Amino acid sequence: MNPAAPPRTIAFVLFSYAPGEPAGYERAVGALAEVCRQLDITPLIITSGPGEPGDADHPDMVRLRSLTLPRPILKPAILAALENPEPVRAELHQLLTDHRADVVVWVDALYGLGYLDAAPAGVPTILQVHKVRGDDYFDRAIAAATAVCPISPFMESEAREQGYDTSAWTIVPNALFAPARPAEKKERERLRTQGPIRIVSRAEPYKGLAELLQALPSDWTRPVELVLAAAGFEYWPGMQDEVFAAVRAAAGLRPDVVTVLDALPWQEVQPFFAGAAATIIASYEPETFCNAAAEAMSTGAPVVGIGIGNLPHLVGDGGLMVSADQGVKGIWPALAELLEDPDRYHAASRNAVLRTAFHSPAEVVRQLAAAAGIALRP
């Protein structure tokens, strides 16, 4: 079968999207939209209302009038807003028709409205799998999609374990915002001996950040810089305020070492990591991909984390994993050993950069298009 003509417009549907949102789904869409522009493809990002100040600065983003959600979003509000989904389906179908979308990427079965099957006839659709939901939304979205693309080997294995046939699925990882730009060898050696540990995370309790800082050894002297950001959704009211309070309290135990920093724009995360000796992923629930790890690796900063979820697949020999039994208490000794061993450290740094080739922005968009039977222009 010959591939279809190159697309002029790729639509991404995610009702929680906001520019700069410090969350995996949103950050993944932002990176894909950015590289589409570089490839002379028009990205169309469809999200929920109401409108917000600054929307005019993002002409590729369209807000649904039929679906309005508060910020922060809680799941009960989502289900209530979609209790009668037909107006949403009709508006979504009309927008995709009016904007002449050549491909539609449902970023999630529910949050990406993939279960509504609202694409115009003949338009190929891609369901990204950032999370295996195992519910009616997920099943309906899979049945309707032209291609199903889990974002990691971990997501594919999770789906298989829940009884899904993944034989026709295609793993397409999240994209970096920019190609890998590792520090030169001399600078990387300086960072190994003197550079700070830099961490970037949203305020989510399962990221293990407060616990990580509480476990900081008393003799640790290397600066630890933590960028902590609030996202536009919560699992329960006040969740993020609780995380901020816990992290700041833990940081206050070692003000000589730990600094909590404000959120960064997406495009500034990789440059921030470029000045780090290493990063830490302390999540004690499985990461389905882990953008922060990939971003750090692209600069040559090794990753030390708890070896669960997708993290071992992503990091491999680009860092060190400790067991779940060791948890955050095992991270600091492992990190210290890595920093004190120049041969091991520089090998991990080189490997980290090499592994990010799989997440080149242009390559990821090409893989997504190919999954739907479409070849991009050379």
C-alpha positions in Angstrom: 0.0 0.0 0.0 1.4 3.4 -1.0 1.6 6.0 1.8 -0.9 8.8 1.6 0.0 12.3 0.6 2.1 14.3 3.1 -0.2 16.1 5.6 -0.7 19.8 5.6 -2.5 19.8 9.0 -2.1 17.5 12.0 -4.7 18.0 14.7 -3.9 17.1 18.3 -6.9 16.8 20.7 -6.3 17.1 24.4 -8.9 18.9 26.5 -6.5 19.8 29.4 -3.9 21.5 27.1 -2.4 24.8 28.0 0.8 26.4 26.7 3.6 25.7 29.1 1.6 23.3 31.2 4.0 21.3 33.4 2.5 17.9 32.6 3.5 15.0 30.4 0.5 14.9 28.0 0.6 18.6 27.4 4.3 18.9 27.1 4.3 16.0 24.6 1.7 17.9 22.4 3.7 21.1 22.7 6.9 19.4 21.4 5.0 17.7 18.5 3.3 20.9 17.5 6.7 22.8 17.5 8.3 20.3 15.2 5.3 20.3 12.9 5.9 24.0 12.3 9.5 23.3 11.5 8.4 20.7 8.9 5.9 23.2 7.3 3.0 21.2 8.7 0.2 23.2 10.4 -0.5 21.9 13.9 -4.1 22.3 15.2 -4.5 21.9 19.0 -8.0 21.4 20.1 -8.7 21.8 23.8 -11.5 22.7 26.2 -12.8 26.1 27.2 -13.1 28.6 28.6 -10.6 31.0 27.0 -7.7 32.4 28.9 -5.6 35.5 28.7 -2.9 35.0 26.1 -4.8 32.7 23.9 -4.4 35.1 21.0 -0.6 34.4 21.2 -1.3 30.8 20.2 -3.2 30.8 16.9 -2.8 27.1 16.4 -4.9 26.4 19.5 -8.7 26.3 19.3 -11.0 26.0 22.3 -14.2 24.0 22.3 -17.3 26.0 23.2 -19.2 22.9 24.0 -16.8 21.7 26.7 -15.7 24.0 29.5 -13.7 22.8 32.5 -12.5 24.6 35.6 -8.8 24.9 36.5 -7.6 22.9 38.2 -9.5 20.1 36.7 -10.9 17.3 38.8 -12.1 14.0 37.3 -15.7 14.4 38.6 -15.9 17.7 36.6 -14.7 15.9 33.5 -17.4 13.2 33.7 -20.1 15.7 34.5 -19.1 17.9 31.5 -19.2 14.9 29.2 -22.4 13.4 30.5 -24.1 14.5 27.2 -21.1 14.1 24.8 -23.1 14.7 21.5 -22.6 18.5 21.3 -18.8 17.9 22.0 -18.6 15.3 19.3 -20.5 17.5 16.8 -18.3 20.5 17.5 -15.1 18.5 17.4 -16.1 16.9 14.0 -16.9 20.4 12.6 -13.6 21.9 13.7 -11.6 19.0 12.2 -13.6 19.5 9.0 -13.3 23.2 8.8 -9.6 23.1 9.5 -9.1 20.3 6.9 -7.2 18.1 9.3 -5.2 15.4 7.4 -4.4 13.4 10.5 -6.0 13.5 14.0 -4.0 12.5 17.1 -6.2 11.6 20.1 -3.7 12.2 22.9 -5.8 10.0 25.2 -8.9 7.9 25.1 -10.8 10.2 27.6 -8.6 13.4 28.0 -8.0 13.4 24.2 -11.6 12.5 23.4 -10.6 9.5 21.3 -13.6 7.6 22.5 -15.9 10.0 20.7 -14.7 8.9 17.2 -15.3 12.4 15.9 -12.9 12.5 12.9 -14.4 13.2 9.4 -14.7 10.2 7.2 -11.5 9.1 5.6 -9.2 11.0 7.9 -6.7 8.7 9.6 -6.5 8.8 13.4 -3.9 7.9 15.9 -4.6 7.1 19.5 -1.7 7.8 21.8 -1.5 5.6 24.9 0.0 7.6 27.8 -2.0 5.5 30.2 -3.7 2.1 30.0 -7.2 2.8 31.3 -8.8 -0.6 30.8 -12.3 1.0 30.7 -15.1 1.6 28.2 -13.5 4.9 27.0 -10.2 3.1 26.3 -11.9 0.2 24.5 -14.0 2.5 22.3 -11.0 4.7 21.4 -8.9 1.7 20.4 -11.7 0.3 18.2 -12.1 3.6 16.4 -8.4 4.5 15.8 -6.5 3.9 12.6 -3.4 3.3 14.6 -2.7 2.8 18.3 0.7 4.2 19.6 1.8 3.6 23.1 4.5 6.1 24.2 6.8 3.5 25.7 7.6 -0.2 26.0 6.2 -0.1 29.5 2.8 1.1 28.2 2.7 -1.7 25.7 3.5 -4.3 28.3 0.9 -2.9 30.7 -1.7 -3.2 27.9 -0.7 -6.8 27.2 -0.9 -7.6 30.9 -4.5 -6.2 30.9 -5.5 -8.5 28.1 -5.2 -6.2 25.1 -3.8 -7.5 21.7 -0.9 -5.1 21.0 0.4 -7.0 18.0 -0.6 -4.2 15.6 0.3 -1.3 17.9 3.4 0.9 17.2 5.5 2.3 20.0 6.2 6.0 19.3 8.0 7.8 22.2 7.5 11.3 23.3 9.6 13.9 21.5 12.2 16.3 22.8 11.7 20.0 22.3 15.1 20.3 20.7 17.7 17.8 19.4 20.3 16.6 21.8 23.0 19.2 22.7 25.5 17.6 25.1 28.0 19.7 26.9 31.6 19.4 25.7 33.8 16.9 27.5 35.7 19.5 29.5 32.5 21.1 30.7 30.9 17.8 31.5 33.9 16.9 33.7 33.5 20.3 35.5 29.8 19.5 36.0 30.7 16.1 37.4 32.9 17.6 40.1 31.2 20.9 40.8 27.8 21.0 39.0 24.4 21.0 40.9 21.9 18.3 40.9 18.9 19.6 39.0 15.3 18.2 39.2 12.3 19.3 37.3 8.8 18.1 38.3 5.2 19.0 38.7 3.7 19.1 42.1 2.4 15.5 42.4 2.6 13.5 45.6 3.8 10.3 43.9 6.9 12.0 42.5 8.5 11.4 45.9 10.1 14.8 46.1 9.5 15.6 49.8 10.7 12.1 50.7 13.8 12.5 48.6 14.8 15.7 50.3 14.1 14.3 53.7 16.5 11.5 52.9 19.3 13.8 52.0 22.4 12.7 53.9 23.7 15.1 56.5 27.2 15.2 54.8 25.8 16.1 51.3 27.2 19.4 50.1 26.4 19.5 46.4 23.7 22.0 45.5 20.3 20.5 44.7 18.0 22.7 42.6 14.4 21.7 42.3 12.0 23.3 39.8 8.5 22.6 41.1 5.4 23.6 39.1 1.6 23.4 39.5 -0.4 21.8 36.7 -4.0 22.5 35.7 -5.4 19.3 37.2 -5.5 17.6 40.6 -6.5 14.3 42.0 -8.2 16.0 44.9 -8.8 19.6 45.9 -5.7 21.2 47.3 -3.4 18.4 46.3 -0.7 20.6 44.8 -0.7 23.0 47.7 0.0 20.0 50.0 2.9 19.0 47.8 4.4 22.5 47.7 4.1 22.7 51.5 5.7 19.3 52.0 8.6 20.0 49.6 9.3 23.4 51.0 9.3 22.0 54.6 11.7 19.3 53.5 13.9 21.8 51.7 13.9 24.0 54.8 15.8 21.2 56.6 18.8 21.9 54.4 18.6 25.5 53.2 22.4 25.4 52.7 22.0 22.9 49.9 18.4 22.8 48.6 16.8 25.5 46.5 13.2 25.3 45.2 12.8 27.2 42.0 9.8 28.5 40.0 8.4 26.7 36.9 10.2 26.9 33.6 8.8 27.3 30.1 9.0 24.0 28.2 11.8 25.3 25.9 14.0 26.2 28.9 14.0 22.8 30.5 16.7 21.2 28.3 19.1 24.3 28.7 18.5 24.1 32.5 19.5 20.4 32.6 22.6 21.3 30.4 24.0 22.9 33.5 23.4 19.9 35.8 25.8 17.2 37.0 22.8 14.8 37.0 19.1 14.6 37.7 17.0 12.4 39.9 13.6 10.8 39.3 12.3 9.7 42.7 8.8 8.6 41.6 7.5 5.7 43.6 4.7 5.0 41.2 5.6 4.0 37.7 6.4 6.7 35.2 4.7 5.9 31.9 7.4 7.7 29.9 9.3 10.4 31.9 9.9 13.5 29.8 12.3 15.0 32.4 14.6 12.1 32.2 14.8 12.2 28.4 15.4 16.0 28.5 18.2 15.6 31.0 19.8 12.7 29.0 19.8 14.8 25.8 22.2 17.2 27.5 24.5 14.4 28.8 23.2 14.6 32.4 22.9 11.0 33.7 19.7 10.0 35.5 19.5 8.3 38.9 16.1 6.9 39.9 13.9 4.2 41.2 13.9 1.3 38.7 10.1 0.9 38.0 7.8 1.8 35.2 9.4 3.0 31.9 12.4 4.6 33.6 14.7 1.5 33.2 13.7 1.2 29.5 14.3 4.9 28.9 17.5 5.4 30.9 19.2 2.0 30.4 23.0 2.6 30.6 22.5 6.4 30.6 22.3 6.4 34.4 21.7 4.2 37.5 18.5 2.6 38.9 18.0 1.6 42.5 15.4 -1.0 43.5 12.0 -0.1 44.7 12.9 -1.6 48.1 15.8 0.8 48.4 13.6 3.8 47.4 14.8 7.3 47.9 17.2 6.3 50.6 19.2 4.3 48.0 19.3 7.2 45.5 21.7 9.5 47.3 24.5 6.8 47.8 24.1 5.6 44.2 24.3 9.2 42.9 27.4 9.9 45.0 29.1 6.8 43.7 28.4 7.8 40.1 29.7 11.3 40.6 32.9 10.0 42.2 33.7 7.6 39.4 34.8 9.6 36.3 34.9 6.6 34.0 31.5 5.3 34.9 30.0 8.8 34.9 31.3 9.8 31.5 30.2 6.5 30.0 26.7 7.1 31.4 26.8 10.6 30.0 27.7 9.5 26.5 25.1 6.7 26.6 22.4 9.1 27.8 22.9 11.3 24.7 23.0 8.3 22.3 19.7 7.0 23.7 17.9 10.3 23.1 18.3 9.8 19.3 15.1 7.8 19.6 13.3 10.9 20.8 14.5 13.4 18.0 11.6 15.7 17.4 11.4 15.3 13.7 11.9 11.5 13.9 9.0 11.2 16.4 6.6 13.1 14.1 7.7 10.9 11.2 7.0 7.8 13.2 3.5 9.0 14.2 2.7 9.8 10.6 4.0 6.4 9.4 1.9 4.6 11.9 -1.2 6.1 10.2 0.2 5.2 6.7 1.4 8.7 5.8 4.9 9.6 4.6 6.3 13.1 5.4 8.2 15.1 2.9 12.0 14.4 3.0 
